[in-house]
Amino acid sequence: MVTLAVTCIFFFHRYTPIVKANNKELSFLFLCALSACFLSTLLLIGKPRKVTCMLQQVIFGTIFVFCISCVLAKTIMVVIAFNATLPNSYLKQWVGMKVPCLILFTCTLLQVTLSVTWLVQSPPFYERNIKSQPSKIIIECNQGSNLAFWCMLGYIGFLSIISFIVAFLARNLPDSFNEAKYLTFSMIVCVSVWLSFIPAYVSTQGRYMVAVEVFAIVSSSAGLLSCIFFPKCYIILFRSEMNTKGYLMGRSHNIAKGRS
């Protein structure tokens, strides 16, 4: 519901400077991906079935990789947008959706390839676990290939670290163009959640493993949503004087004078 509310705020204010300055098309794609990421946890909840066991990890992995790719694309576009304002910059031709689409397609394609290979070689399945609790039979999903599962998480971690490094290096660009600071904080939250997920997941068994994974998915998705979009929503709803072209351009001009 929160993601839907943020999407509505951005949609009704899509022509305002703060939304346009931060690549509104990419922002809407990102919000849709975050909504799908929250919904993907429903596949992990409930009685395991053949179809849900096969699809729950690959669907989550693909959607979350798309989310992290959006962060990476937004960060790179911050750098391109700033440098494109410099005189005789060749980066002006790259302003738009060409670069983000290429990043999203390439990063997500790698995850889709991994997912298809996983499903073909050793697909997940549901099984009756009698070892965790001898007095009970627990129906749960078996990953099929632990290597494929950890490769998926490793790829997510790799993209997260790359996004964090790029955002961290771009954090000092002028504020009028810059959401890299918020992107940096979001990746700190995301990486922290998944680093804590690994020991928690390895040390649990049975249904508690599902609970740990659901918590990690919801926490990291909420971190991305709150760190990146809540500051913009605050400006749109409560600080409308900052959501003007004159304010943004004036701040950019003052920063440029300070640098010169």
Phi and psi in degrees as a GROMACS rama.xvg file:
@    title "Ramachandran Plot"
@    xaxis  label "Phi"
@    yaxis  label "Psi"
@TYPE xy
-63.837  -42.7185  VAL-2
-62.2173  -41.0539  THR-3
-63.4233  -40.8692  LEU-4
-63.5912  -42.9243  ALA-5
-63.8884  -40.9904  VAL-6
-60.888  -42.1326  THR-7
-64.0242  -42.2251  CYS-8
-59.9613  -45.405  ILE-9
-66.8432  -36.9728  PHE-10
-67.0292  -45.6348  PHE-11
-72.8048  -16.3983  PHE-12
-119.001  29.1489  HIS-13
-68.4352  -18.3458  ARG-14
-98.4719  5.52021  TYR-15
-80.6835  154.881  THR-16
-58.4403  -39.5129  PRO-17
-69.6188  -31.4271  ILE-18
-75.8298  -43.426  VAL-19
-66.8589  -35.1231  LYS-20
-70.1779  -19.6253  ALA-21
-110.494  32.6158  ASN-22
59.0559  81.4908  ASN-23
-64.0542  -35.1826  LYS-24
-62.173  -44.1511  GLU-25
-67.3021  -34.5558  LEU-26
-64.3508  -41.6684  SER-27
-66.858  -38.8342  PHE-28
-61.9278  -42.0878  LEU-29
-62.4279  -45.1137  PHE-30
-64.4153  -39.2635  LEU-31
-63.9525  -40.8028  CYS-32
-65.5968  -39.4662  ALA-33
-64.5115  -39.44  LEU-34
-61.704  -44.1833  SER-35
-65.0994  -33.865  ALA-36
-66.1321  -43.6234  CYS-37
-61.674  -41.8753  PHE-38
-69.3777  -26.0722  LEU-39
-64.3291  -20.6204  SER-40
-66.785  -20.9362  THR-41
-64.3113  -27.5243  LEU-42
-69.5849  -22.7949  LEU-43
-87.1745  -14.1042  LEU-44
-102.128  142.139  ILE-45
103.214  -178.14  GLY-46
-68.7498  127.41  LYS-47
-63.7467  136.832  PRO-48
-131.021  167.203  ARG-49
-59.1925  -47.1666  LYS-50
-68.4846  -45.7516  VAL-51
-66.3107  -36.9118  THR-52
-64.6414  -37.1926  CYS-53
-69.3744  -35.3112  MET-54
-101.031  -20.1537  LEU-55
-60.8302  -43.4077  GLN-56
-76.3581  -41.0226  GLN-57
-70.0665  -35.9852  VAL-58
-67.7069  -46.8037  ILE-59
-60.0145  -46.8714  PHE-60
-58.8322  -44.3896  GLY-61
-65.9569  -44.2546  THR-62
-66.0405  -42.5489  ILE-63
-70.8466  -36.0697  PHE-64
-61.5121  -38.7539  VAL-65
-62.3858  -39.9154  PHE-66
-62.3995  -47.9687  CYS-67
-65.0672  -35.275  ILE-68
-63.9771  -34.5735  SER-69
-64.2188  -40.7388  CYS-70
-62.0946  -45.5504  VAL-71
-62.0405  -43.6649  LEU-72
-64.879  -41.7371  ALA-73
-63.8302  -38.9233  LYS-74
-66.1326  -45.0772  THR-75
-64.2704  -36.6392  ILE-76
-69.3762  -29.034  MET-77
-60.7435  -46.0302  VAL-78
-64.456  -44.8639  VAL-79
-64.6057  -42.946  ILE-80
-62.7528  -39.414  ALA-81
-69.3449  -48.3252  PHE-82
-69.949  -22.4881  ASN-83
-70.1159  -18.2177  ALA-84
-81.689  -10.9789  THR-85
-74.2878  150.396  LEU-86
-60.6719  138.413  PRO-87
57.909  31.3413  ASN-88
-79.0243  132.488  SER-89
-80.1176  -6.92157  TYR-90
-79.6952  -6.7577  LEU-91
-60.0295  -31.9382  LYS-92
-71.6344  -15.2122  GLN-93
-97.1778  -2.62837  TRP-94
-72.0379  130.043  VAL-95
136.005  -154.57  GLY-96
-100.902  0.813471  MET-97
-64.8532  -48.9619  LYS-98
-66.7245  -48.4386  VAL-99
-57.9341  -42.0125  PRO-100
-63.4797  -39.3822  CYS-101
-64.5044  -42.8585  LEU-102
-64.8037  -46.7764  ILE-103
-61.7822  -43.7516  LEU-104
-65.4301  -46.0125  PHE-105
-65.8542  -49.4347  THR-106
-64.8255  -42.5561  CYS-107
-71.186  -34.606  THR-108
-61.3398  -38.8974  LEU-109
-62.5704  -40.8116  LEU-110
-68.8053  -40.0272  GLN-111
-62.2018  -41.0083  VAL-112
-60.983  -44.1357  THR-113
-62.6808  -41.3356  LEU-114
-65.6922  -43.4849  SER-115
-63.8021  -42.9605  VAL-116
-60.6589  -41.1143  THR-117
-61.542  -46.9585  TRP-118
-67.6735  -31.573  LEU-119
-78.9936  -44.861  VAL-120
-79.3199  -48.3409  GLN-121
-151.475  77.0051  SER-122
-69.9032  148.956  PRO-123
-63.4265  154.898  PRO-124
-151.083  162.966  PHE-125
-95.1375  147.964  TYR-126
-143.851  165.312  GLU-127
-100.571  112.542  ARG-128
-93.1374  117.068  ASN-129
-112.445  5.12243  ILE-130
-93.9291  -35.0555  LYS-131
-62.3349  -47.9127  SER-132
-131.841  103.69  GLN-133
-55.2483  -28.1356  PRO-134
-86.7936  -2.59944  SER-135
-133.575  152.539  LYS-136
-107.288  117.701  ILE-137
-106.574  120.947  ILE-138
-87.1176  120.245  ILE-139
-144.979  169.261  GLU-140
-90.4351  131.928  CYS-141
-97.1447  132.979  ASN-142
-65.6175  -17.1404  GLN-143
81.59  -58.1776  GLY-144
-133.755  108.552  SER-145
-64.3819  -32.2045  ASN-146
-61.2935  -44.7369  LEU-147
-65.2756  -38.6396  ALA-148
-63.2838  -45.7732  PHE-149
-74.6584  -26.9263  TRP-150
-65.5629  -39.1777  CYS-151
-62.1719  -47.792  MET-152
-65.2759  -35.8357  LEU-153
-64.6875  -39.1174  GLY-154
-66.9795  -40.3112  TYR-155
-61.1092  -43.4082  ILE-156
-63.7217  -39.6309  GLY-157
-62.674  -46.982  PHE-158
-63.8631  -38.2983  LEU-159
-63.6119  -42.5076  SER-160
-67.3561  -41.567  ILE-161
-61.8492  -43.6179  ILE-162
-63.6129  -40.1558  SER-163
-63.7091  -44.1631  PHE-164
-63.1496  -45.6767  ILE-165
-64.1685  -43.7759  VAL-166
-65.1057  -39.3601  ALA-167
-64.0636  -40.6894  PHE-168
-69.7974  -25.2276  LEU-169
-96.4536  5.88267  ALA-170
-67.2074  -22.4435  ARG-171
-95.7996  9.00452  ASN-172
-69.2903  159.985  LEU-173
-53.2356  139.993  PRO-174
-62.126  -29.0422  ASP-175
-65.3141  -26.0475  SER-176
-104.345  -10.5091  PHE-177
-103.74  117.497  ASN-178
-114.543  13.9685  GLU-179
-63.8307  -31.0417  ALA-180
-62.8451  -44.1467  LYS-181
-67.8903  -37.7409  TYR-182
-64.3875  -37.5019  LEU-183
-63.0307  -47.1072  THR-184
-61.8399  -39.6716  PHE-185
-63.7231  -38.8212  SER-186
-73.9004  -29.9365  MET-187
-62.4424  -44.6486  ILE-188
-63.0262  -46.2142  VAL-189
-62.3582  -49.0789  CYS-190
-64.4759  -39.2738  VAL-191
-62.6832  -42.9323  SER-192
-61.9921  -46.7424  VAL-193
-76.3278  -25.3985  TRP-194
-68.6322  -37.9709  LEU-195
-75.0818  -23.211  SER-196
-65.9346  -37.9839  PHE-197
-59.1415  -56.1712  ILE-198
-65.4157  -33.6411  PRO-199
-66.5438  -40.3759  ALA-200
-69.7466  -41.7727  TYR-201
-67.5796  -31.9683  VAL-202
-89.0029  -1.03822  SER-203
-111.118  166.039  THR-204
-139.428  159.548  GLN-205
64.6992  -139.704  GLY-206
-66.9647  -21.4904  ARG-207
-68.2403  -26.1819  TYR-208
-63.9063  -39.0989  MET-209
-65.015  -42.2657  VAL-210
-62.5746  -40.1761  ALA-211
-64.0228  -42.7798  VAL-212
-67.7465  -41.3884  GLU-213
-60.9673  -43.1102  VAL-214
-61.3919  -41.7298  PHE-215
-65.2246  -41.6263  ALA-216
-64.223  -48.3726  ILE-217
-65.6084  -42.4189  VAL-218
-65.6485  -46.2966  SER-219
-67.3964  -39.4469  SER-220
-65.974  -41.1997  SER-221
-65.7766  -35.7471  ALA-222
-63.5597  -43.8667  GLY-223
-62.3291  -44.6682  LEU-224
-63.8815  -47.8175  LEU-225
-71.9507  -41.897  SER-226
-70.1552  -34.0942  CYS-227
-92.142  -42.0969  ILE-228
-102.48  -27.3707  PHE-229
-63.4906  -40.9786  PHE-230
-60.215  -37.3011  PRO-231
-68.8941  -40.1467  LYS-232
-63.1799  -36.9287  CYS-233
-62.0959  -44.3059  TYR-234
-65.9705  -42.4738  ILE-235
-62.8345  -42.7786  ILE-236
-87.3346  -34.3364  LEU-237
-120.891  -16.1722  PHE-238
-128.066  60.1061  ARG-239
-62.4863  -24.3993  SER-240
-67.1033  -20.7993  GLU-241
-86.7936  -13.0607  MET-242
-97.6008  53.4136  ASN-243
-132.005  151.903  THR-244
-64.6935  -37.7513  LYS-245
-62.5823  -40.6422  GLY-246
-65.031  -46.0704  TYR-247
-65.8786  -45.2945  LEU-248
-68.737  -36.6797  MET-249
-65.5042  -39.5118  GLY-250
-67.9936  -39.719  ARG-251
-63.1281  -39.5884  SER-252
-66.9147  -41.1691  HIS-253
-64.621  -38.6784  ASN-254
-67.6101  -40.5356  ILE-255
-63.2233  -38.8193  ALA-256
-65.6731  -37.8747  LYS-257
-65.2927  -34.9846  GLY-258
-73.4374  -32.1503  ARG-259
